[in-house]
Amino acid sequence: MNELTLHIIDIVENSVLANASKVSIIIRIDENANLLSIKIEDNGKGIDKQLLSNIESPFYTTKKDRKIKVGLGIPLFKFSALQSGGDFRIDSELGKGTSIEATFQLNNIDRPPLGNLLDTIISIIIGHQNIDFDIPIYNNGMLFHLNTADIKNELEGVPLNYPDVYNFLVQFISQGLSEINLDPQKTY
């Protein structure tokens, strides 16, 4: 995957398959520490210890309907982190959920670009309206925070993909990212 946002989408899809109702996506950019961190936590069904010990292998998958039995999402995410001088960690508990965190050296030539945050966030929350997303994004100490549960409460049943709501979300996220000095359309 050539952008880190594609890894975020892949991990969120795993959370959806794990029947999560809440997903947190925490992104931290700290130029002083030369660090980019992406953490995704869910309250899904969790992963048992045997599967957890195999999950980082590119030749293991739980998807039985595939002709080719490989699962590359998590191994590629880990590889990207380690290749760029970072680290990777996955923790899970059955019945409680899963947490995946990857860190990257910002200035490492092998770090894939972060990708387009605006399009990624919009596609995730519109594509999975039944899930509550909590998305804090930190850029050098500044914070933009999106919580879809709060937005849904205000909307009183109006769907997130309703045209006026969709347009509001695009503006809200664009403005929030701009306020913390991230260009909503730029690939970092």
Backbone hydrogen bonds in HBPLUS format (Angstrom, degrees):
<---DONOR---> <-ACCEPTOR-->    atom                        ^
c    i                          cat <-CA-CA->   ^        H-A-AA   ^      H-
h    n   atom  resd res      DA  || num        DHA   H-A  angle D-A-AA Bond
n    s   type  num  typ     dist DA aas  dist angle  dist       angle   num
A0006-LEU N   A0003-GLU O   3.16 MM   3  5.64 143.7  2.30 107.8 116.9     1
A0004-LEU N   A0113-PRO O   2.88 MM 109  6.25 163.5  1.91 154.4 160.1     2
A0007-HIS N   A0004-LEU O   2.98 MM   3  5.14 126.7  2.27 100.5 114.3     3
A0008-ILE N   A0004-LEU O   3.10 MM   4  6.55 151.9  2.18 147.2 155.3     4
A0005-THR N   A0114-LEU O   2.80 MM 109  5.83 132.2  2.03 152.0 162.6     5
A0009-ILE N   A0005-THR O   3.02 MM   4  6.32 160.9  2.06 147.4 151.1     6
A0010-ASP N   A0006-LEU O   3.03 MM   4  6.22 157.9  2.08 141.6 147.7     7
A0011-ILE N   A0007-HIS O   2.88 MM   4  6.13 164.3  1.90 157.6 160.7     8
A0012-VAL N   A0008-ILE O   2.92 MM   4  6.12 159.8  1.96 153.3 159.3     9
A0013-GLU N   A0009-ILE O   2.96 MM   4  6.21 153.2  2.03 147.4 154.7    10
A0014-ASN N   A0010-ASP O   3.10 MM   4  6.49 145.6  2.22 141.8 151.0    11
A0014-ASN N   A0011-ILE O   3.09 MM   3  4.99 118.2  2.49  91.8 107.1    12
A0015-SER N   A0011-ILE O   3.01 MM   4  6.40 148.1  2.11 144.3 153.3    13
A0015-SER N   A0012-VAL O   3.00 MM   3  4.90 114.1  2.45  92.1 108.5    14
A0016-VAL N   A0012-VAL O   2.89 MM   4  6.26 150.4  1.97 150.2 158.7    15
A0017-LEU N   A0013-GLU O   2.98 MM   4  6.27 159.3  2.02 148.3 153.1    16
A0018-ALA N   A0014-ASN O   2.99 MM   4  6.21 130.1  2.24 137.1 150.9    17
A0018-ALA N   A0015-SER O   3.10 MM   3  4.92 129.5  2.37  90.3 104.4    18
A0020-ALA N   A0015-SER O   3.09 MM   5  5.54 163.2  2.12 155.0 154.8    19
A0019-ASN N   A0016-VAL O   3.00 MM   3  5.22 152.3  2.08 114.3 115.7    20
A0045-LYS N   A0018-ALA O   2.86 MM  27  5.35 149.5  1.96 139.2 148.2    21
A0132-ASP N   A0021-SER O   2.86 MM 111  6.14 173.3  1.87 150.3 148.6    22
A0043-ASN N   A0022-LYS O   3.25 MM  21  5.81 138.7  2.43 157.4 160.0    23
A0023-VAL N   A0132-ASP O   2.94 MM 109  6.37 157.3  1.99 158.9 163.4    24
A0134-ASP N   A0023-VAL O   2.95 MM 111  6.34 157.0  2.01 149.0 155.0    25
A0024-SER N   A0041-GLU O   2.78 MM  17  5.09 162.3  1.81 150.2 156.5    26
A0041-GLU N   A0024-SER O   2.92 MM  17  5.09 155.1  1.98 140.6 148.9    27
A0025-ILE N   A0134-ASP O   2.94 MM 109  6.40 153.4  2.02 152.3 159.7    28
A0026-ILE N   A0039-LYS O   2.77 MM  13  5.04 169.1  1.78 158.0 160.6    29
A0039-LYS N   A0026-ILE O   2.87 MM  13  5.04 158.2  1.91 147.3 154.1    30
A0027-ILE N   A0136-PRO O   3.13 MM 109  6.58 162.1  2.17 155.8 161.1    31
A0138-TYR N   A0027-ILE O   2.76 MM 111  6.11 168.6  1.77 161.3 163.3    32
A0028-ARG N   A0037-SER O   2.90 MM   9  5.01 159.7  1.95 144.5 149.3    33
A0037-SER N   A0028-ARG O   2.84 MM   9  5.01 156.5  1.89 145.6 152.4    34
A0029-ILE N   A0138-TYR O   2.84 MM 109  5.98 147.6  1.95 138.2 149.0    35
A0140-ASN N   A0029-ILE O   2.71 MM 111  5.90 177.5  1.71 160.7 161.4    36
A0030-ASP N   A0035-LEU O   2.87 MM   5  5.22 165.8  1.89 163.8 163.5    37
A0034-ASN N   A0030-ASP O   2.92 MM   4  5.95 106.8  2.47 134.8 154.0    38
A0035-LEU N   A0030-ASP O   2.99 MM   5  5.22 170.2  2.00 142.7 145.5    39
A0034-ASN N   A0031-GLU O   3.06 MM   3  4.64 148.1  2.16  92.3 102.2    40
A0106-LEU N   A0034-ASN O   3.13 MM  72  5.04 154.3  2.20  98.4 106.2    41
A0036-LEU N   A0104-PHE O   2.89 MM  68  5.07 148.6  1.99 150.5 154.9    42
A0104-PHE N   A0036-LEU O   2.76 MM  68  5.07 146.7  1.87 152.8 161.5    43
A0038-ILE N   A0102-ALA O   2.89 MM  64  5.40 163.9  1.91 161.9 167.3    44
A0102-ALA N   A0038-ILE O   2.89 MM  64  5.40 161.1  1.92 154.8 160.0    45
A0040-ILE N   A0100-ILE O   2.81 MM  60  5.31 160.6  1.85 156.6 162.8    46
A0100-ILE N   A0040-ILE O   2.87 MM  60  5.31 160.0  1.91 148.7 155.4    47
A0042-ASP N   A0098-THR O   2.87 MM  56  5.48 151.5  1.96 155.7 164.4    48
A0095-GLY N   A0045-LYS O   2.75 MM  50  4.62 169.0  1.76 128.5 126.9    49
A0052-LEU N   A0048-ASP O   2.86 MM   4  6.05 161.6  1.90 157.5 163.8    50
A0053-SER N   A0049-LYS O   3.02 MM   4  6.17 143.8  2.15 140.6 148.5    51
A0054-ASN N   A0051-LEU O   2.96 MM   3  5.17 140.3  2.12 103.5 115.4    52
A0055-ILE N   A0051-LEU O   2.87 MM   4  5.82 126.9  2.15 151.3 167.1    53
A0057-SER N   A0054-ASN O   2.97 MM   3  5.63 165.7  1.99 125.8 129.6    54
A0060-TYR N   A0057-SER O   3.38 MM   3  5.66 150.7  2.47 118.5 116.0    55
A0076-LEU N   A0072-LEU O   2.87 MM   4  5.75 159.0  1.91 154.4 159.7    56
A0077-PHE N   A0073-GLY O   3.08 MM   4  6.24 152.9  2.16 145.4 153.2    57
A0078-LYS N   A0074-ILE O   2.95 MM   4  6.16 165.1  1.97 157.4 160.9    58
A0079-PHE N   A0075-PRO O   2.87 MM   4  6.04 160.8  1.91 145.0 150.9    59
A0080-SER N   A0076-LEU O   2.88 MM   4  6.05 160.9  1.92 147.4 151.9    60
A0081-ALA N   A0077-PHE O   3.12 MM   4  6.39 156.5  2.18 146.2 152.1    61
A0082-LEU N   A0078-LYS O   2.94 MM   4  6.20 173.2  1.94 163.6 164.2    62
A0083-GLN N   A0079-PHE O   2.80 MM   4  5.79 161.7  1.84 153.3 159.1    63
A0084-SER N   A0080-SER O   3.24 MM   4  6.25 135.7  2.45 134.0 143.2    64
A0084-SER N   A0081-ALA O   3.22 MM   3  5.40 134.6  2.44  97.9 109.7    65
A0086-GLY N   A0081-ALA O   2.79 MM   5  4.86 148.6  1.89 156.1 149.4    66
A0085-GLY N   A0082-LEU O   3.19 MM   3  5.30 149.5  2.28 116.0 112.9    67
A0105-GLN N   A0084-SER O   3.16 MM  21  5.90 158.2  2.21 144.8 151.1    68
A0087-ASP N   A0103-THR O   3.18 MM  16  5.14 133.0  2.41 109.7 121.1    69
A0103-THR N   A0087-ASP O   2.85 MM  16  5.14 164.2  1.88 147.6 150.0    70
A0089-ARG N   A0101-GLU O   2.82 MM  12  5.24 146.4  1.93 153.9 162.1    71
A0101-GLU N   A0089-ARG O   2.81 MM  12  5.24 164.7  1.84 157.5 161.4    72
A0091-ASP N   A0099-SER O   2.85 MM   8  5.21 161.1  1.88 154.0 160.4    73
A0099-SER N   A0091-ASP O   2.78 MM   8  5.21 162.2  1.81 160.9 162.5    74
A0093-GLU N   A0097-GLY O   3.03 MM   4  5.74 158.9  2.07 163.3 170.1    75
A0096-LYS N   A0093-GLU O   2.95 MM   3  5.40 162.0  1.99 136.2 137.9    76
A0097-GLY N   A0093-GLU O   3.14 MM   4  5.74 151.0  2.23 164.6 159.6    77
A0108-ASN N   A0105-GLN O   3.24 MM   3  5.37 165.8  2.27 109.3 113.2    78
A0111-ARG N   A0108-ASN O   3.02 MM   3  5.47 167.4  2.04 116.8 120.7    79
A0120-THR N   A0116-ASN O   3.17 MM   4  6.24 156.7  2.22 145.8 153.0    80
A0121-ILE N   A0117-LEU O   2.86 MM   4  5.96 172.9  1.86 158.7 160.1    81
A0122-ILE N   A0118-LEU O   3.00 MM   4  6.15 172.9  2.01 158.6 160.9    82
A0123-SER N   A0119-ASP O   2.96 MM   4  6.02 165.2  1.98 145.1 149.7    83
A0124-ILE N   A0120-THR O   3.00 MM   4  6.16 155.6  2.06 149.4 156.1    84
A0125-ILE N   A0121-ILE O   3.00 MM   4  6.21 174.8  2.00 160.9 161.4    85
A0126-ILE N   A0122-ILE O   2.93 MM   4  5.89 161.6  1.96 154.6 160.1    86
A0127-GLY N   A0123-SER O   2.98 MM   4  5.62 147.6  2.08 129.9 139.5    87
A0128-HIS N   A0124-ILE O   3.14 MM   4  6.12 125.7  2.45 136.7 148.0    88
A0131-ILE N   A0128-HIS O   3.10 MM   3  5.71 166.1  2.12 118.6 122.6    89
A0148-THR N   A0133-PHE O   2.87 MM  15  5.36 159.2  1.92 156.6 161.6    90
A0135-ILE N   A0146-LEU O   2.69 MM  11  5.02 173.8  1.69 164.4 165.8    91
A0146-LEU N   A0135-ILE O   3.02 MM  11  5.02 161.5  2.05 124.2 130.1    92
A0137-ILE N   A0144-PHE O   2.75 MM   7  5.24 164.1  1.78 162.1 167.5    93
A0144-PHE N   A0137-ILE O   2.91 MM   7  5.24 156.0  1.97 147.9 156.0    94
A0139-ASN N   A0142-MET O   2.82 MM   3  5.17 155.7  1.88 144.0 152.3    95
A0142-MET N   A0139-ASN O   3.05 MM   3  5.17 167.0  2.06 114.7 116.9    96
A0151-ILE N   A0147-ASN O   3.34 MM   4  6.72 158.3  2.39 145.1 151.1    97
A0152-LYS N   A0148-THR O   2.80 MM   4  5.96 164.2  1.82 152.9 157.0    98
A0153-ASN N   A0149-ALA O   3.01 MM   4  6.20 153.5  2.08 145.0 151.8    99
A0154-GLU N   A0150-ASP O   3.18 MM   4  6.47 154.5  2.25 145.3 151.3   100
A0155-LEU N   A0151-ILE O   3.01 MM   4  6.27 143.7  2.15 146.2 157.0   101
A0156-GLU N   A0152-LYS O   3.17 MM   4  6.36 127.0  2.46 144.1 155.3   102
A0158-VAL N   A0155-LEU O   3.24 MM   3  5.27 165.1  2.26 109.0 113.5   103
A0162-TYR N   A0159-PRO O   3.16 MM   3  5.49 165.1  2.18 111.7 114.8   104
A0165-VAL N   A0162-TYR O   2.88 MM   3  5.28 117.7  2.27 114.3 130.8   105
A0166-TYR N   A0162-TYR O   2.79 MM   4  5.91 166.4  1.80 163.0 167.2   106
A0167-ASN N   A0163-PRO O   2.97 MM   4  6.14 166.6  1.99 150.7 153.9   107
A0168-PHE N   A0164-ASP O   2.99 MM   4  6.15 152.8  2.07 138.2 145.9   108
A0169-LEU N   A0165-VAL O   2.84 MM   4  6.13 161.2  1.87 156.1 160.8   109
A0170-VAL N   A0166-TYR O   2.99 MM   4  6.30 161.9  2.03 155.6 159.8   110
A0171-GLN N   A0167-ASN O   3.04 MM   4  6.26 164.9  2.06 149.6 153.5   111
A0172-PHE N   A0168-PHE O   2.74 MM   4  5.90 166.6  1.76 158.5 162.9   112
A0173-ILE N   A0169-LEU O   2.89 MM   4  5.95 171.1  1.89 153.8 156.1   113
A0174-SER N   A0170-VAL O   2.94 MM   4  5.97 161.1  1.97 144.7 151.0   114
A0175-GLN N   A0171-GLN O   2.84 MM   4  5.95 167.1  1.86 152.8 156.5   115
A0176-GLY N   A0172-PHE O   2.90 MM   4  6.02 160.2  1.94 145.0 151.3   116
A0177-LEU N   A0173-ILE O   2.89 MM   4  6.05 163.5  1.91 154.9 158.4   117
A0178-SER N   A0174-SER O   2.97 MM   4  6.12 158.8  2.02 146.3 152.9   118
A0179-GLU N   A0175-GLN O   2.89 MM   4  6.10 151.8  1.97 150.3 157.7   119
A0180-ILE N   A0177-LEU O   3.18 MM   3  5.39 140.9  2.34 100.6 111.3   120
A0182-LEU N   A0177-LEU O   2.83 MM   5  5.05 160.4  1.87 145.8 144.7   121
A0181-ASN N   A0178-SER O   2.95 MM   3  4.90 153.5  2.02 113.1 113.1   122
A0186-LYS N   A0183-ASP O   3.11 MM   3  5.28 154.6  2.18 110.0 117.8   123
